[in-house]
Amino acid sequence: MFSVAELANLLQLSYQGEGTRVLTRVSSWEEADTSSLIFLEGKNSGATPPSSAGCVIAMPHVVGSGWTAILSQNPKLDFARAANCLLPRPRGAGLHHPTAIVEVGATLEPEVDLAAGVVVFAGARVGRGCILHAGVVVSGGCVIGDNCILHPRVVLYPGAQLGNRVTIHAGTVIGGDGFGYVFDGHEQVKFPQAGVVVIEDDVEIGCNTTIDRGSLGTTRIGAGAKIDNLVQIGHNVQIGRAVVIAAQTGISGSTVIEDFAVIGGQVGFGDHARVESGAVIGSKAGVLPGKIVRGGEVYWGVPVRPLREYKKLNALFGRLPEMKENIERLQEQVQRLEEELKSRNDI
């Protein structure tokens, strides 16, 4: 709960209108009431916020004289920051459900919440203020930092390491064996999967994602990375800081994705590929094994290529039926000419 003036001060922004108006939540325009904060995106929207809204975050030049507004050059970003103030991250209070099991030899720091069916095995450590929802399994040797949130049915295999303020959504599995086999001519012999997974501070991982342990080393997810639902990350993959990976992406073993890269949905990576810092890869692209994707550019397609090249090829693909007809017509003309020349030569 903050007044408009207090929230503007926290965001280091100016405001106009009723600074004492109290805001308790964020909402859409359609559901706004006098306690709601909303935002107006766009430089020249022309929209007027509903009279029921408590306050709007908007660019200064689109704000009307009668609005209560926080003035921002980046309304969507500042709205997200404001939401984190109005809806602070939950923190454990030391509540333990009777069906939760904590084995002897496990370490729980103060203020850890354990919901129904949680199991924390011997040798695991759970940091201060964590919340473990129903059915979470924390295996031996796992280390969980402070103020982490594990949603229902999250499973941490032995040795998984989580930093502080990590959020893992329902059904995700961290630290399962990687997909590594060697064919001896008759059968697939399993290669050792004896490494670990390290997830650094402020990472958020979506529902039903899987992150495999390293085979002989470490699979690492860098600080602030955001990983969507249904993503598969193979063994020894290295994900950099603040990387964003959308749903249904599959990343083969030993791939490196450097800091601040953005990966669209359903992108497929061959093993040992590398994405350099700041690269953007569009949805459904395919990155071949060992491919290096250079930083600071947008890529698309299968195999992946710079967007400007992909657009040119895509335009040509759309003309293929016409080009096919032209080629067939030219082939017919050439055939007729050849027949005419042959008949003349025969004379």
Contacts in CASP RR format, 6 or more apart in sequence:
PFRMAT RR
TARGET T0000
AUTHOR 0000-0000-0000
METHOD contacts of the structure
MODEL  1
MFSVAELANLLQLSYQGEGTRVLTRVSSWEEADTSSLIFLEGKNSGATPP
SSAGCVIAMPHVVGSGWTAILSQNPKLDFARAANCLLPRPRGAGLHHPTA
IVEVGATLEPEVDLAAGVVVFAGARVGRGCILHAGVVVSGGCVIGDNCIL
HPRVVLYPGAQLGNRVTIHAGTVIGGDGFGYVFDGHEQVKFPQAGVVVIE
DDVEIGCNTTIDRGSLGTTRIGAGAKIDNLVQIGHNVQIGRAVVIAAQTG
ISGSTVIEDFAVIGGQVGFGDHARVESGAVIGSKAGVLPGKIVRGGEVYW
GVPVRPLREYKKLNALFGRLPEMKENIERLQEQVQRLEEELKSRNDI
1 22 0 8 1.000
1 23 0 8 1.000
1 24 0 8 1.000
1 86 0 8 1.000
2 10 0 8 1.000
2 22 0 8 1.000
2 23 0 8 1.000
2 85 0 8 1.000
2 86 0 8 1.000
3 19 0 8 1.000
3 20 0 8 1.000
3 21 0 8 1.000
3 22 0 8 1.000
3 23 0 8 1.000
4 15 0 8 1.000
4 17 0 8 1.000
4 18 0 8 1.000
4 19 0 8 1.000
4 20 0 8 1.000
4 21 0 8 1.000
4 23 0 8 1.000
4 54 0 8 1.000
4 55 0 8 1.000
4 68 0 8 1.000
4 70 0 8 1.000
5 15 0 8 1.000
5 19 0 8 1.000
5 20 0 8 1.000
7 23 0 8 1.000
7 37 0 8 1.000
7 55 0 8 1.000
7 70 0 8 1.000
7 82 0 8 1.000
7 85 0 8 1.000
7 86 0 8 1.000
8 14 0 8 1.000
8 15 0 8 1.000
8 19 0 8 1.000
8 70 0 8 1.000
10 82 0 8 1.000
10 85 0 8 1.000
11 70 0 8 1.000
11 72 0 8 1.000
11 78 0 8 1.000
11 81 0 8 1.000
11 82 0 8 1.000
13 70 0 8 1.000
13 71 0 8 1.000
13 72 0 8 1.000
13 78 0 8 1.000
14 70 0 8 1.000
14 71 0 8 1.000
15 55 0 8 1.000
15 68 0 8 1.000
15 69 0 8 1.000
15 70 0 8 1.000
15 71 0 8 1.000
16 63 0 8 1.000
16 66 0 8 1.000
16 67 0 8 1.000
16 68 0 8 1.000
16 69 0 8 1.000
16 71 0 8 1.000
17 66 0 8 1.000
17 67 0 8 1.000
17 68 0 8 1.000
17 69 0 8 1.000
18 68 0 8 1.000
19 68 0 8 1.000
21 34 0 8 1.000
21 54 0 8 1.000
21 55 0 8 1.000
21 68 0 8 1.000
22 35 0 8 1.000
23 35 0 8 1.000
23 36 0 8 1.000
23 37 0 8 1.000
23 54 0 8 1.000
23 55 0 8 1.000
23 86 0 8 1.000
24 35 0 8 1.000
24 86 0 8 1.000
25 35 0 8 1.000
25 36 0 8 1.000
25 37 0 8 1.000
25 86 0 8 1.000
25 87 0 8 1.000
26 36 0 8 1.000
26 37 0 8 1.000
26 38 0 8 1.000
26 79 0 8 1.000
26 82 0 8 1.000
26 83 0 8 1.000
26 86 0 8 1.000
26 87 0 8 1.000
27 33 0 8 1.000
27 36 0 8 1.000
27 37 0 8 1.000
27 38 0 8 1.000
28 38 0 8 1.000
29 38 0 8 1.000
29 49 0 8 1.000
29 50 0 8 1.000
29 53 0 8 1.000
32 38 0 8 1.000
32 49 0 8 1.000
32 50 0 8 1.000
32 52 0 8 1.000
32 53 0 8 1.000
32 54 0 8 1.000
33 52 0 8 1.000
33 53 0 8 1.000
33 54 0 8 1.000
34 52 0 8 1.000
34 53 0 8 1.000
34 54 0 8 1.000
35 54 0 8 1.000
36 52 0 8 1.000
36 53 0 8 1.000
36 54 0 8 1.000
36 55 0 8 1.000
37 53 0 8 1.000
37 54 0 8 1.000
37 55 0 8 1.000
37 56 0 8 1.000
37 57 0 8 1.000
37 79 0 8 1.000
37 82 0 8 1.000
37 83 0 8 1.000
37 86 0 8 1.000
38 49 0 8 1.000
38 50 0 8 1.000
38 53 0 8 1.000
38 54 0 8 1.000
38 55 0 8 1.000
38 56 0 8 1.000
38 57 0 8 1.000
38 79 0 8 1.000
39 56 0 8 1.000
39 57 0 8 1.000
39 58 0 8 1.000
39 75 0 8 1.000
39 76 0 8 1.000
39 78 0 8 1.000
39 79 0 8 1.000
40 47 0 8 1.000
40 49 0 8 1.000
40 56 0 8 1.000
40 57 0 8 1.000
40 58 0 8 1.000
40 59 0 8 1.000
40 62 0 8 1.000
40 75 0 8 1.000
41 75 0 8 1.000
41 76 0 8 1.000
42 59 0 8 1.000
42 62 0 8 1.000
42 75 0 8 1.000
43 59 0 8 1.000
43 61 0 8 1.000
43 62 0 8 1.000
44 62 0 8 1.000
45 62 0 8 1.000
46 62 0 8 1.000
48 64 0 8 1.000
49 56 0 8 1.000
49 58 0 8 1.000
49 67 0 8 1.000
54 68 0 8 1.000
55 68 0 8 1.000
55 69 0 8 1.000
55 70 0 8 1.000
56 63 0 8 1.000
56 67 0 8 1.000
56 68 0 8 1.000
56 69 0 8 1.000
56 70 0 8 1.000
57 69 0 8 1.000
57 70 0 8 1.000
57 72 0 8 1.000
57 75 0 8 1.000
57 78 0 8 1.000
57 79 0 8 1.000
57 82 0 8 1.000
58 67 0 8 1.000
58 69 0 8 1.000
58 70 0 8 1.000
58 71 0 8 1.000
58 72 0 8 1.000
58 75 0 8 1.000
59 71 0 8 1.000
59 72 0 8 1.000
59 73 0 8 1.000
59 75 0 8 1.000
60 71 0 8 1.000
60 73 0 8 1.000
63 69 0 8 1.000
63 71 0 8 1.000
70 78 0 8 1.000
70 82 0 8 1.000
72 78 0 8 1.000
72 79 0 8 1.000
89 147 0 8 1.000
89 149 0 8 1.000
89 165 0 8 1.000
90 131 0 8 1.000
90 149 0 8 1.000
91 111 0 8 1.000
91 129 0 8 1.000
91 131 0 8 1.000
91 147 0 8 1.000
92 111 0 8 1.000
92 112 0 8 1.000
92 113 0 8 1.000
92 129 0 8 1.000
92 130 0 8 1.000
92 131 0 8 1.000
92 147 0 8 1.000
93 111 0 8 1.000
93 113 0 8 1.000
93 129 0 8 1.000
94 110 0 8 1.000
94 111 0 8 1.000
94 112 0 8 1.000
94 113 0 8 1.000
94 129 0 8 1.000
95 113 0 8 1.000
95 114 0 8 1.000
96 102 0 8 1.000
96 113 0 8 1.000
96 114 0 8 1.000
97 114 0 8 1.000
97 115 0 8 1.000
97 116 0 8 1.000
97 117 0 8 1.000
97 118 0 8 1.000
99 116 0 8 1.000
99 117 0 8 1.000
100 114 0 8 1.000
100 115 0 8 1.000
100 116 0 8 1.000
100 117 0 8 1.000
100 118 0 8 1.000
100 119 0 8 1.000
100 120 0 8 1.000
100 132 0 8 1.000
101 117 0 8 1.000
101 118 0 8 1.000
101 119 0 8 1.000
101 120 0 8 1.000
102 108 0 8 1.000
102 114 0 8 1.000
102 120 0 8 1.000
103 119 0 8 1.000
103 120 0 8 1.000
103 121 0 8 1.000
103 122 0 8 1.000
103 123 0 8 1.000
104 122 0 8 1.000
105 122 0 8 1.000
105 123 0 8 1.000
106 120 0 8 1.000
106 121 0 8 1.000
106 122 0 8 1.000
106 123 0 8 1.000
106 124 0 8 1.000
106 125 0 8 1.000
106 126 0 8 1.000
106 138 0 8 1.000
106 140 0 8 1.000
107 123 0 8 1.000
107 124 0 8 1.000
107 125 0 8 1.000
107 126 0 8 1.000
108 114 0 8 1.000
108 120 0 8 1.000
108 126 0 8 1.000
108 127 0 8 1.000
109 125 0 8 1.000
109 126 0 8 1.000
109 127 0 8 1.000
109 128 0 8 1.000
109 129 0 8 1.000
109 130 0 8 1.000
109 146 0 8 1.000
110 128 0 8 1.000
110 129 0 8 1.000
111 128 0 8 1.000
111 129 0 8 1.000
112 126 0 8 1.000
112 127 0 8 1.000
112 128 0 8 1.000
112 129 0 8 1.000
112 130 0 8 1.000
112 131 0 8 1.000
112 132 0 8 1.000
113 129 0 8 1.000
113 130 0 8 1.000
113 131 0 8 1.000
113 132 0 8 1.000
114 120 0 8 1.000
114 132 0 8 1.000
115 131 0 8 1.000
115 132 0 8 1.000
115 133 0 8 1.000
115 134 0 8 1.000
115 135 0 8 1.000
115 136 0 8 1.000
115 152 0 8 1.000
116 134 0 8 1.000
116 135 0 8 1.000
117 134 0 8 1.000
117 135 0 8 1.000
117 136 0 8 1.000
118 132 0 8 1.000
118 133 0 8 1.000
118 134 0 8 1.000
118 135 0 8 1.000
118 136 0 8 1.000
118 137 0 8 1.000
118 138 0 8 1.000
119 135 0 8 1.000
119 136 0 8 1.000
119 137 0 8 1.000
119 138 0 8 1.000
120 126 0 8 1.000
120 132 0 8 1.000
120 138 0 8 1.000
121 137 0 8 1.000
121 138 0 8 1.000
121 139 0 8 1.000
121 140 0 8 1.000
121 141 0 8 1.000
121 142 0 8 1.000
122 140 0 8 1.000
123 140 0 8 1.000
123 141 0 8 1.000
123 142 0 8 1.000
124 138 0 8 1.000
124 139 0 8 1.000
124 140 0 8 1.000
124 141 0 8 1.000
124 142 0 8 1.000
124 143 0 8 1.000
124 144 0 8 1.000
125 141 0 8 1.000
125 142 0 8 1.000
125 143 0 8 1.000
125 144 0 8 1.000
125 145 0 8 1.000
126 132 0 8 1.000
126 138 0 8 1.000
126 144 0 8 1.000
126 145 0 8 1.000
127 144 0 8 1.000
127 145 0 8 1.000
127 146 0 8 1.000
127 147 0 8 1.000
127 148 0 8 1.000
128 146 0 8 1.000
128 147 0 8 1.000
129 146 0 8 1.000
129 147 0 8 1.000
130 144 0 8 1.000
130 145 0 8 1.000
130 146 0 8 1.000
130 147 0 8 1.000
130 148 0 8 1.000
130 149 0 8 1.000
130 150 0 8 1.000
131 148 0 8 1.000
131 149 0 8 1.000
131 150 0 8 1.000
132 138 0 8 1.000
132 150 0 8 1.000
133 149 0 8 1.000
133 150 0 8 1.000
133 151 0 8 1.000
133 152 0 8 1.000
133 154 0 8 1.000
133 170 0 8 1.000
134 152 0 8 1.000
134 153 0 8 1.000
135 152 0 8 1.000
135 153 0 8 1.000
135 154 0 8 1.000
136 150 0 8 1.000
136 151 0 8 1.000
136 152 0 8 1.000
136 153 0 8 1.000
136 154 0 8 1.000
136 155 0 8 1.000
136 156 0 8 1.000
137 154 0 8 1.000
137 155 0 8 1.000
137 156 0 8 1.000
138 144 0 8 1.000
138 150 0 8 1.000
138 156 0 8 1.000
139 155 0 8 1.000
139 156 0 8 1.000
139 157 0 8 1.000
139 158 0 8 1.000
139 159 0 8 1.000
139 160 0 8 1.000
140 158 0 8 1.000
140 159 0 8 1.000
141 158 0 8 1.000
141 159 0 8 1.000
142 156 0 8 1.000
142 158 0 8 1.000
142 159 0 8 1.000
142 160 0 8 1.000
142 161 0 8 1.000
142 162 0 8 1.000
143 159 0 8 1.000
143 160 0 8 1.000
143 161 0 8 1.000
143 162 0 8 1.000
143 163 0 8 1.000
144 150 0 8 1.000
144 156 0 8 1.000
144 162 0 8 1.000
144 163 0 8 1.000
144 166 0 8 1.000
145 162 0 8 1.000
145 163 0 8 1.000
145 164 0 8 1.000
145 166 0 8 1.000
146 164 0 8 1.000
146 165 0 8 1.000
147 164 0 8 1.000
147 165 0 8 1.000
148 162 0 8 1.000
148 163 0 8 1.000
148 164 0 8 1.000
148 165 0 8 1.000
148 166 0 8 1.000
148 167 0 8 1.000
148 168 0 8 1.000
149 166 0 8 1.000
149 167 0 8 1.000
149 168 0 8 1.000
150 156 0 8 1.000
150 168 0 8 1.000
151 167 0 8 1.000
151 168 0 8 1.000
151 169 0 8 1.000
151 170 0 8 1.000
151 171 0 8 1.000
151 207 0 8 1.000
152 170 0 8 1.000
152 171 0 8 1.000
153 170 0 8 1.000
153 171 0 8 1.000
154 168 0 8 1.000
154 169 0 8 1.000
154 170 0 8 1.000
154 171 0 8 1.000
154 172 0 8 1.000
154 173 0 8 1.000
154 174 0 8 1.000
155 171 0 8 1.000
155 172 0 8 1.000
155 173 0 8 1.000
155 174 0 8 1.000
156 162 0 8 1.000
156 174 0 8 1.000
156 175 0 8 1.000
157 173 0 8 1.000
157 174 0 8 1.000
157 175 0 8 1.000
157 176 0 8 1.000
157 197 0 8 1.000
157 213 0 8 1.000
159 175 0 8 1.000
159 196 0 8 1.000
159 197 0 8 1.000
159 213 0 8 1.000
160 174 0 8 1.000
160 175 0 8 1.000
160 196 0 8 1.000
160 197 0 8 1.000
160 199 0 8 1.000
160 213 0 8 1.000
161 196 0 8 1.000
161 197 0 8 1.000
161 198 0 8 1.000
161 199 0 8 1.000
162 168 0 8 1.000
162 174 0 8 1.000
162 199 0 8 1.000
163 199 0 8 1.000
163 200 0 8 1.000
163 201 0 8 1.000
163 203 0 8 1.000
164 201 0 8 1.000
164 202 0 8 1.000
165 201 0 8 1.000
165 202 0 8 1.000
166 199 0 8 1.000
166 201 0 8 1.000
166 202 0 8 1.000
166 203 0 8 1.000
166 204 0 8 1.000
166 205 0 8 1.000
167 203 0 8 1.000
167 204 0 8 1.000
167 205 0 8 1.000
168 174 0 8 1.000
168 204 0 8 1.000
168 205 0 8 1.000
168 206 0 8 1.000
169 204 0 8 1.000
169 205 0 8 1.000
169 206 0 8 1.000
169 207 0 8 1.000
169 209 0 8 1.000
169 229 0 8 1.000
170 207 0 8 1.000
170 208 0 8 1.000
171 207 0 8 1.000
171 208 0 8 1.000
172 205 0 8 1.000
172 206 0 8 1.000
172 207 0 8 1.000
172 208 0 8 1.000
172 209 0 8 1.000
172 210 0 8 1.000
172 211 0 8 1.000
173 209 0 8 1.000
173 210 0 8 1.000
173 211 0 8 1.000
174 197 0 8 1.000
174 199 0 8 1.000
174 205 0 8 1.000
174 210 0 8 1.000
174 211 0 8 1.000
175 196 0 8 1.000
175 197 0 8 1.000
175 211 0 8 1.000
175 212 0 8 1.000
175 213 0 8 1.000
175 219 0 8 1.000
176 193 0 8 1.000
176 210 0 8 1.000
176 211 0 8 1.000
176 212 0 8 1.000
176 213 0 8 1.000
177 193 0 8 1.000
177 212 0 8 1.000
177 213 0 8 1.000
177 235 0 8 1.000
178 193 0 8 1.000
178 212 0 8 1.000
178 213 0 8 1.000
178 214 0 8 1.000
178 215 0 8 1.000
178 234 0 8 1.000
178 235 0 8 1.000
178 253 0 8 1.000
179 212 0 8 1.000
179 234 0 8 1.000
179 235 0 8 1.000
180 190 0 8 1.000
180 191 0 8 1.000
180 193 0 8 1.000
180 215 0 8 1.000
180 235 0 8 1.000
181 188 0 8 1.000
181 189 0 8 1.000
181 190 0 8 1.000
181 191 0 8 1.000
182 188 0 8 1.000
182 189 0 8 1.000
182 191 0 8 1.000
183 189 0 8 1.000
191 215 0 8 1.000
192 215 0 8 1.000
192 216 0 8 1.000
193 212 0 8 1.000
193 213 0 8 1.000
193 214 0 8 1.000
193 215 0 8 1.000
193 235 0 8 1.000
194 213 0 8 1.000
194 214 0 8 1.000
194 215 0 8 1.000
194 216 0 8 1.000
194 217 0 8 1.000
195 213 0 8 1.000
195 214 0 8 1.000
195 215 0 8 1.000
195 216 0 8 1.000
195 217 0 8 1.000
195 218 0 8 1.000
195 219 0 8 1.000
195 235 0 8 1.000
196 213 0 8 1.000
196 214 0 8 1.000
196 217 0 8 1.000
196 218 0 8 1.000
196 219 0 8 1.000
197 211 0 8 1.000
197 212 0 8 1.000
197 213 0 8 1.000
197 214 0 8 1.000
197 218 0 8 1.000
197 219 0 8 1.000
197 220 0 8 1.000
197 221 0 8 1.000
198 218 0 8 1.000
198 219 0 8 1.000
198 220 0 8 1.000
198 221 0 8 1.000
199 205 0 8 1.000
199 211 0 8 1.000
199 220 0 8 1.000
199 221 0 8 1.000
199 222 0 8 1.000
200 220 0 8 1.000
200 221 0 8 1.000
200 222 0 8 1.000
200 223 0 8 1.000
200 224 0 8 1.000
200 225 0 8 1.000
200 241 0 8 1.000
201 223 0 8 1.000
201 224 0 8 1.000
202 223 0 8 1.000
202 224 0 8 1.000
203 221 0 8 1.000
203 222 0 8 1.000
203 223 0 8 1.000
203 224 0 8 1.000
203 225 0 8 1.000
203 226 0 8 1.000
203 227 0 8 1.000
204 224 0 8 1.000
204 225 0 8 1.000
204 226 0 8 1.000
204 227 0 8 1.000
205 211 0 8 1.000
205 221 0 8 1.000
205 227 0 8 1.000
206 227 0 8 1.000
206 228 0 8 1.000
206 229 0 8 1.000
206 231 0 8 1.000
207 229 0 8 1.000
207 230 0 8 1.000
208 229 0 8 1.000
208 230 0 8 1.000
209 227 0 8 1.000
209 228 0 8 1.000
209 229 0 8 1.000
209 230 0 8 1.000
209 231 0 8 1.000
209 232 0 8 1.000
209 233 0 8 1.000
210 231 0 8 1.000
210 232 0 8 1.000
210 233 0 8 1.000
211 219 0 8 1.000
211 221 0 8 1.000
211 233 0 8 1.000
211 234 0 8 1.000
212 219 0 8 1.000
212 233 0 8 1.000
212 234 0 8 1.000
212 235 0 8 1.000
212 237 0 8 1.000
212 253 0 8 1.000
213 219 0 8 1.000
213 235 0 8 1.000
214 235 0 8 1.000
214 236 0 8 1.000
215 235 0 8 1.000
215 236 0 8 1.000
216 236 0 8 1.000
217 236 0 8 1.000
218 236 0 8 1.000
219 233 0 8 1.000
219 234 0 8 1.000
219 235 0 8 1.000
219 236 0 8 1.000
219 237 0 8 1.000
219 238 0 8 1.000
220 237 0 8 1.000
220 238 0 8 1.000
220 239 0 8 1.000
220 240 0 8 1.000
221 227 0 8 1.000
221 233 0 8 1.000
221 239 0 8 1.000
221 240 0 8 1.000
222 239 0 8 1.000
222 240 0 8 1.000
222 241 0 8 1.000
222 243 0 8 1.000
223 241 0 8 1.000
223 242 0 8 1.000
224 241 0 8 1.000
224 242 0 8 1.000
225 239 0 8 1.000
225 240 0 8 1.000
225 241 0 8 1.000
225 242 0 8 1.000
225 243 0 8 1.000
225 244 0 8 1.000
225 245 0 8 1.000
226 242 0 8 1.000
226 243 0 8 1.000
226 244 0 8 1.000
226 245 0 8 1.000
227 233 0 8 1.000
227 239 0 8 1.000
227 245 0 8 1.000
228 245 0 8 1.000
228 246 0 8 1.000
228 247 0 8 1.000
228 249 0 8 1.000
228 265 0 8 1.000
229 247 0 8 1.000
229 248 0 8 1.000
230 247 0 8 1.000
230 248 0 8 1.000
231 245 0 8 1.000
231 247 0 8 1.000
231 248 0 8 1.000
231 249 0 8 1.000
231 250 0 8 1.000
231 251 0 8 1.000
232 249 0 8 1.000
232 250 0 8 1.000
232 251 0 8 1.000
233 239 0 8 1.000
233 250 0 8 1.000
233 251 0 8 1.000
234 250 0 8 1.000
234 251 0 8 1.000
234 252 0 8 1.000
234 253 0 8 1.000
234 255 0 8 1.000
235 253 0 8 1.000
235 254 0 8 1.000
236 253 0 8 1.000
236 254 0 8 1.000
237 251 0 8 1.000
237 252 0 8 1.000
237 253 0 8 1.000
237 254 0 8 1.000
237 255 0 8 1.000
237 256 0 8 1.000
237 257 0 8 1.000
238 255 0 8 1.000
238 256 0 8 1.000
238 257 0 8 1.000
239 245 0 8 1.000
239 257 0 8 1.000
240 257 0 8 1.000
240 258 0 8 1.000
240 259 0 8 1.000
240 261 0 8 1.000
241 259 0 8 1.000
241 260 0 8 1.000
242 259 0 8 1.000
242 260 0 8 1.000
243 257 0 8 1.000
243 258 0 8 1.000
243 259 0 8 1.000
243 260 0 8 1.000
243 261 0 8 1.000
243 262 0 8 1.000
243 263 0 8 1.000
244 261 0 8 1.000
244 262 0 8 1.000
244 263 0 8 1.000
245 251 0 8 1.000
245 257 0 8 1.000
245 263 0 8 1.000
245 264 0 8 1.000
245 265 0 8 1.000
246 263 0 8 1.000
246 264 0 8 1.000
246 265 0 8 1.000
246 266 0 8 1.000
246 267 0 8 1.000
246 283 0 8 1.000
247 265 0 8 1.000
247 266 0 8 1.000
248 265 0 8 1.000
248 266 0 8 1.000
249 263 0 8 1.000
249 264 0 8 1.000
249 265 0 8 1.000
249 266 0 8 1.000
249 267 0 8 1.000
249 268 0 8 1.000
249 269 0 8 1.000
250 267 0 8 1.000
250 268 0 8 1.000
250 269 0 8 1.000
251 257 0 8 1.000
251 268 0 8 1.000
251 269 0 8 1.000
251 270 0 8 1.000
252 268 0 8 1.000
252 269 0 8 1.000
252 270 0 8 1.000
252 271 0 8 1.000
252 272 0 8 1.000
252 273 0 8 1.000
252 289 0 8 1.000
253 270 0 8 1.000
253 271 0 8 1.000
253 272 0 8 1.000
254 271 0 8 1.000
254 272 0 8 1.000
255 269 0 8 1.000
255 270 0 8 1.000
255 271 0 8 1.000
255 272 0 8 1.000
255 273 0 8 1.000
255 274 0 8 1.000
255 275 0 8 1.000
255 287 0 8 1.000
256 273 0 8 1.000
256 274 0 8 1.000
256 275 0 8 1.000
257 263 0 8 1.000
257 274 0 8 1.000
257 275 0 8 1.000
258 274 0 8 1.000
258 275 0 8 1.000
258 276 0 8 1.000
258 277 0 8 1.000
258 278 0 8 1.000
258 279 0 8 1.000
258 295 0 8 1.000
259 277 0 8 1.000
259 278 0 8 1.000
260 277 0 8 1.000
260 278 0 8 1.000
261 275 0 8 1.000
261 276 0 8 1.000
261 277 0 8 1.000
261 278 0 8 1.000
261 279 0 8 1.000
261 280 0 8 1.000
261 281 0 8 1.000
261 295 0 8 1.000
262 278 0 8 1.000
262 279 0 8 1.000
262 280 0 8 1.000
262 281 0 8 1.000
263 275 0 8 1.000
263 281 0 8 1.000
263 282 0 8 1.000
264 281 0 8 1.000
264 282 0 8 1.000
264 283 0 8 1.000
264 285 0 8 1.000
265 282 0 8 1.000
265 283 0 8 1.000
265 284 0 8 1.000
266 283 0 8 1.000
266 284 0 8 1.000
267 281 0 8 1.000
267 282 0 8 1.000
267 283 0 8 1.000
267 284 0 8 1.000
267 285 0 8 1.000
267 286 0 8 1.000
267 287 0 8 1.000
268 285 0 8 1.000
268 286 0 8 1.000
268 287 0 8 1.000
269 286 0 8 1.000
269 287 0 8 1.000
270 287 0 8 1.000
270 288 0 8 1.000
270 289 0 8 1.000
270 290 0 8 1.000
270 291 0 8 1.000
271 289 0 8 1.000
271 290 0 8 1.000
272 289 0 8 1.000
272 290 0 8 1.000
273 287 0 8 1.000
273 288 0 8 1.000
273 289 0 8 1.000
273 290 0 8 1.000
273 291 0 8 1.000
273 292 0 8 1.000
273 293 0 8 1.000
274 290 0 8 1.000
274 291 0 8 1.000
274 292 0 8 1.000
274 293 0 8 1.000
275 281 0 8 1.000
275 287 0 8 1.000
275 293 0 8 1.000
275 295 0 8 1.000
276 292 0 8 1.000
276 293 0 8 1.000
276 294 0 8 1.000
276 295 0 8 1.000
276 296 0 8 1.000
277 295 0 8 1.000
277 296 0 8 1.000
278 295 0 8 1.000
278 296 0 8 1.000
279 293 0 8 1.000
279 294 0 8 1.000
279 295 0 8 1.000
279 296 0 8 1.000
279 297 0 8 1.000
279 298 0 8 1.000
279 299 0 8 1.000
280 296 0 8 1.000
280 297 0 8 1.000
280 298 0 8 1.000
280 299 0 8 1.000
281 287 0 8 1.000
281 293 0 8 1.000
281 298 0 8 1.000
281 299 0 8 1.000
281 300 0 8 1.000
281 304 0 8 1.000
282 298 0 8 1.000
282 299 0 8 1.000
282 300 0 8 1.000
282 301 0 8 1.000
284 301 0 8 1.000
284 302 0 8 1.000
285 299 0 8 1.000
285 300 0 8 1.000
285 301 0 8 1.000
285 302 0 8 1.000
285 304 0 8 1.000
286 301 0 8 1.000
286 302 0 8 1.000
286 303 0 8 1.000
286 304 0 8 1.000
287 293 0 8 1.000
287 303 0 8 1.000
287 304 0 8 1.000
288 303 0 8 1.000
288 304 0 8 1.000
291 303 0 8 1.000
291 304 0 8 1.000
293 299 0 8 1.000
293 304 0 8 1.000
297 306 0 8 1.000
297 307 0 8 1.000
298 306 0 8 1.000
298 307 0 8 1.000
299 305 0 8 1.000
299 306 0 8 1.000
299 307 0 8 1.000
299 310 0 8 1.000
300 307 0 8 1.000
300 310 0 8 1.000
301 310 0 8 1.000
305 313 0 8 1.000
316 323 0 8 1.000
END
